Amino acid sequence: MNNFEFIAFDATNIAKLTSQREGELKLGEELSHQATENTQFVILGICEDIGPQANLGNPGAANTFIPSITKFFNMQSNRLCNGKDTAVIGYIQQNCSFTTVENARVLVAELDELVSTILQPYFEQGITPIVVGGGHNNAYPIIQAYSKSKKQPLEVVNLDPHADCRPLEGRHSGNPFSYAKRDGYLGHYTVLGLHGAYNSENMLKYLNEQEFYYSYFAEYMVRPDKFNSDLQTIIIRSDEDLGIELDLDSIKDMPSSAFTPSGFELEVARKYVMKLASSKRKAAYLHLPEGAPINESEVKFVSKSIAYLIHDFIASSR
């Protein structure tokens, strides 16, 4: 058995996860399991948590996709959002374990290749991927797939308490953007809402050296208007495509790989997605990593939150 494998959805899979009700039409009844000429969005799940563990973090990110996509399937299909232009193609499943951190980082590099290979054809067709679940390590192959398909670097914005630009010490969830920059896939990088207590001085120096823009969550506590100003700066900076990252670690009380009691409210995270998706800049992709529920109540909270964010992105992108 492969360490990681792609498991494709079919119409039967989607129907089993969708609860029909007379007089209503659910998203799961309209969307497809494969891209067609009318498809604008493809949703890919990643059921792995080896990336966060390779970064000395907690497991749980493998538990996010199936309950989240089930919540999404059972949202109403209506004038605000319908499933006609969306395909849920399936998910990547982790079949491996590891004995050392070094071994885990080798496996993450293997996962990188699979994620990039799956997504690149969709970027080439002009279809926008929505990637759900797994660790933030998967930002690297998403950016790589875009850059290879378009033959140019991609600008990316990230809502995250951590900059995820750790040293090039082997792949893990803490260094997708430093690897993407080194390899020429990442253009300008903006990270909003850093927690000053959880980013090393070396990380901050790296951001300054690369001339990346970053802000602190504490700044938004003192000046809530600064958040809108920062988003507007991103929107008017360029007409080029923009990759949108939203680490669930940034959301207050969210069961995630790096839980925080002090962070953005879910409504602010939704605003972040809606404002960027509806701007003049085309969203290259949406990535929702690091949700890590470990019990039934946490699964409900994480999955419905993610379903809202997917819905917001699709509805706002039209």
Legacy VTK file of the C-alpha trace (Angstrom):
# vtk DataFile Version 3.0
C-alpha trace
ASCII
DATASET POLYDATA
POINTS 318 float
0.000 0.000 0.000
1.233 3.493 -0.841
2.088 5.862 2.001
-0.509 8.249 0.581
-3.275 7.557 -1.923
-5.929 9.553 -3.710
-9.447 8.221 -3.203
-11.824 9.565 -5.839
-15.410 10.429 -5.049
-18.250 9.236 -7.239
-21.949 10.075 -7.358
-22.720 7.307 -4.860
-20.274 8.688 -2.284
-21.830 12.142 -2.502
-25.408 10.801 -2.334
-24.632 8.800 0.820
-23.412 11.946 2.579
-26.358 14.106 1.457
-29.688 14.097 3.304
-32.519 14.832 0.892
-35.672 16.638 1.989
-38.832 17.189 -0.010
-39.177 20.728 -1.314
-35.478 21.503 -0.808
-32.374 21.183 -2.948
-29.058 20.536 -1.224
-25.632 21.360 -2.622
-24.768 17.654 -2.611
-27.627 17.011 -5.039
-26.268 19.438 -7.640
-22.488 19.325 -7.503
-20.381 16.787 -9.377
-17.537 14.414 -8.560
-15.498 15.368 -11.617
-14.687 18.544 -13.478
-16.574 19.456 -16.655
-16.369 22.423 -19.017
-18.650 24.350 -16.635
-16.646 23.689 -13.466
-15.195 26.724 -11.692
-14.218 25.116 -8.364
-12.814 21.730 -7.370
-12.676 20.629 -3.749
-9.867 18.311 -2.625
-9.658 16.845 0.862
-6.382 15.943 2.546
-6.700 13.475 5.426
-3.235 13.617 6.961
-1.571 14.914 10.085
2.003 13.810 9.483
2.916 17.374 8.444
2.044 18.941 11.802
3.699 16.073 13.667
6.842 16.510 11.559
6.796 20.065 12.967
6.558 18.664 16.529
2.860 19.526 16.603
-0.303 17.648 17.516
-2.196 15.040 15.459
-5.838 15.412 14.438
-5.707 17.225 11.085
-6.556 13.953 9.346
-10.045 14.035 10.899
-11.383 17.168 9.225
-12.373 16.620 5.610
-15.180 14.033 5.595
-17.335 15.678 8.307
-16.683 19.127 6.797
-17.679 18.162 3.270
-20.752 16.393 4.669
-21.849 19.665 6.296
-21.225 21.454 3.004
-23.214 18.898 0.978
-26.212 19.482 3.249
-26.302 23.246 2.862
-29.093 24.615 0.675
-28.491 25.096 -3.044
-30.082 28.457 -3.861
-29.503 31.801 -5.558
-26.579 32.559 -3.258
-24.633 29.378 -3.871
-25.407 26.325 -5.955
-23.414 23.255 -6.800
-23.592 23.401 -10.590
-20.082 24.799 -11.035
-18.404 22.806 -8.250
-16.816 19.354 -8.239
-15.727 17.442 -5.127
-13.093 15.162 -6.610
-12.106 13.156 -3.526
-9.399 13.116 -0.902
-5.845 12.048 -0.158
-5.564 9.472 2.602
-2.520 8.913 4.801
-1.687 5.219 5.139
1.646 5.529 6.923
3.138 6.177 10.325
6.645 7.244 11.256
9.313 6.423 13.815
11.408 9.606 13.806
10.845 13.254 12.957
13.396 12.897 10.158
11.374 10.042 8.661
8.175 12.083 8.917
9.763 14.932 6.985
10.757 12.583 4.176
7.144 11.383 4.008
5.858 14.973 3.857
8.044 15.544 0.780
6.390 12.482 -0.769
2.962 13.923 0.017
4.029 17.206 -1.610
4.520 15.437 -4.922
1.092 13.800 -4.859
-0.766 17.016 -3.956
1.019 18.993 -6.654
0.407 16.319 -9.298
-3.337 16.226 -8.556
-3.833 20.002 -8.567
-1.662 21.158 -11.464
-4.083 20.080 -14.250
-6.896 22.078 -12.614
-4.771 25.222 -12.455
-3.909 24.699 -16.118
-7.646 24.616 -16.933
-8.320 27.822 -14.973
-10.287 25.981 -12.275
-9.974 27.208 -8.682
-9.079 24.546 -6.081
-10.432 24.572 -2.539
-8.211 22.374 -0.359
-9.577 21.223 2.997
-7.888 19.422 5.872
-4.381 18.279 6.657
-1.527 20.434 7.881
-0.222 23.732 6.586
2.614 21.801 4.949
0.257 21.384 1.983
0.516 25.089 1.119
3.847 24.314 -0.534
2.581 21.830 -3.168
-0.507 23.972 -3.862
1.693 27.005 -4.619
4.078 24.770 -6.565
1.256 23.385 -8.714
-0.003 26.894 -9.526
3.467 28.222 -10.306
4.346 25.310 -12.574
1.050 25.579 -14.430
1.303 29.355 -14.982
5.114 29.482 -15.210
5.291 32.327 -12.716
5.407 32.836 -8.936
2.173 33.376 -7.000
1.402 36.056 -4.424
-0.109 34.549 -1.270
-1.877 35.973 1.786
-2.180 33.988 5.006
-4.308 34.539 8.126
-2.193 32.777 10.716
-0.686 33.239 14.191
2.539 31.694 12.816
4.478 32.832 9.732
5.376 29.221 8.778
8.761 30.257 7.392
10.882 27.994 9.553
14.323 26.828 8.332
14.770 24.474 5.375
15.318 21.491 7.659
13.097 18.965 5.873
9.468 19.449 4.974
6.813 20.003 7.620
3.869 22.270 8.450
6.103 25.056 9.735
8.040 25.817 6.555
5.843 25.677 3.425
6.394 29.338 2.549
10.167 29.433 3.088
10.493 26.355 0.848
8.146 27.849 -1.767
10.176 31.078 -1.785
13.486 29.237 -2.102
12.177 27.192 -5.015
10.871 30.225 -6.892
7.162 29.379 -6.584
6.186 32.090 -4.087
6.170 35.775 -5.001
5.107 38.309 -2.394
3.885 36.855 0.896
1.615 38.572 3.425
0.808 37.046 6.810
-1.816 38.739 8.939
-2.398 38.338 12.676
0.901 36.926 13.913
1.099 36.155 17.612
4.254 37.874 18.775
4.887 35.325 21.505
4.994 32.426 19.026
7.272 33.659 16.237
11.022 33.538 16.783
13.309 36.503 16.209
14.900 34.570 13.350
11.461 34.157 11.740
10.791 37.882 11.969
14.228 38.659 10.533
13.514 36.333 7.619
10.228 38.115 6.878
12.043 41.461 6.910
14.880 40.201 4.698
12.388 38.925 2.115
10.414 42.188 2.331
7.248 40.259 3.176
4.452 42.148 4.898
3.280 40.971 8.312
1.042 42.249 11.067
0.410 41.253 14.668
-2.907 40.162 16.103
-2.276 42.532 19.021
-2.314 45.460 16.574
-5.849 44.558 15.532
-6.927 44.374 19.160
-5.876 48.001 19.625
-6.886 49.190 16.139
-9.673 47.032 14.657
-9.804 49.303 11.583
-6.263 48.231 10.644
-7.530 44.826 9.558
-9.754 46.364 6.883
-6.904 48.628 5.831
-4.510 45.690 5.446
-7.025 43.740 3.364
-7.603 46.756 1.135
-3.849 47.135 0.601
-3.670 43.534 -0.607
-6.612 44.064 -2.955
-5.225 47.186 -4.638
-1.580 46.079 -4.735
-1.916 44.127 -7.970
-4.261 42.702 -10.577
-2.482 39.335 -10.446
-3.963 36.144 -8.984
-3.846 35.715 -5.219
-3.568 32.514 -3.184
-5.724 32.614 -0.035
-4.564 30.748 3.068
-6.607 30.532 6.259
-4.970 28.546 9.042
-7.672 27.449 11.467
-5.131 28.079 14.254
-5.964 31.762 13.778
-9.557 31.354 15.000
-10.332 31.722 18.691
-11.216 28.452 20.470
-11.063 26.456 17.216
-9.981 22.828 17.782
-6.788 22.990 15.746
-3.190 21.848 15.656
-2.142 24.883 17.721
-5.272 25.814 19.701
-5.504 29.421 20.880
-7.897 31.042 23.373
-7.001 34.445 21.897
-7.575 34.910 18.190
-9.916 36.034 15.453
-13.616 35.373 15.846
-15.003 33.029 13.202
-17.001 35.928 11.741
-13.770 37.857 11.106
-12.240 34.840 9.359
-15.349 34.613 7.191
-15.061 38.318 6.389
-11.418 37.767 5.377
-12.475 35.061 2.898
-15.462 36.979 1.533
-13.633 40.274 1.077
-10.696 38.728 -0.777
-12.827 36.341 -2.855
-15.102 39.171 -4.014
-12.278 41.586 -4.889
-10.994 42.468 -8.351
-8.157 39.984 -7.882
-8.861 36.407 -8.947
-8.462 33.948 -6.101
-6.021 31.295 -7.270
-7.148 28.916 -4.517
-8.485 28.664 -0.975
-6.642 26.521 1.571
-8.220 25.608 4.947
-5.670 23.585 6.955
-4.910 22.711 10.583
-8.364 21.909 11.927
-7.711 19.068 14.358
-10.825 17.790 16.149
-10.399 14.816 18.471
-13.943 14.190 19.757
-17.527 14.400 18.509
-18.277 17.927 19.757
-15.040 19.262 18.263
-15.802 17.562 14.951
-19.177 19.340 14.821
-17.622 22.720 15.560
-14.738 22.422 13.096
-16.772 20.874 10.281
-19.566 23.436 10.317
-17.040 26.279 10.508
-15.237 24.947 7.447
-18.522 24.447 5.580
-19.357 28.125 6.163
-15.926 29.178 4.866
-16.249 27.073 1.705
-19.735 28.449 1.084
-18.523 32.028 1.680
-15.690 31.597 -0.792
-17.801 30.146 -3.595
-20.687 32.596 -3.098
-18.329 35.599 -2.955
-16.275 34.541 -5.996
-19.241 34.654 -8.396
LINES 1 319
318 0 1 2 3 4 5 6 7 8 9 10 11 12 13 14 15 16 17 18 19 20 21 22 23 24 25 26 27 28 29 30 31 32 33 34 35 36 37 38 39 40 41 42 43 44 45 46 47 48 49 50 51 52 53 54 55 56 57 58 59 60 61 62 63 64 65 66 67 68 69 70 71 72 73 74 75 76 77 78 79 80 81 82 83 84 85 86 87 88 89 90 91 92 93 94 95 96 97 98 99 100 101 102 103 104 105 106 107 108 109 110 111 112 113 114 115 116 117 118 119 120 121 122 123 124 125 126 127 128 129 130 131 132 133 134 135 136 137 138 139 140 141 142 143 144 145 146 147 148 149 150 151 152 153 154 155 156 157 158 159 160 161 162 163 164 165 166 167 168 169 170 171 172 173 174 175 176 177 178 179 180 181 182 183 184 185 186 187 188 189 190 191 192 193 194 195 196 197 198 199 200 201 202 203 204 205 206 207 208 209 210 211 212 213 214 215 216 217 218 219 220 221 222 223 224 225 226 227 228 229 230 231 232 233 234 235 236 237 238 239 240 241 242 243 244 245 246 247 248 249 250 251 252 253 254 255 256 257 258 259 260 261 262 263 264 265 266 267 268 269 270 271 272 273 274 275 276 277 278 279 280 281 282 283 284 285 286 287 288 289 290 291 292 293 294 295 296 297 298 299 300 301 302 303 304 305 306 307 308 309 310 311 312 313 314 315 316 317
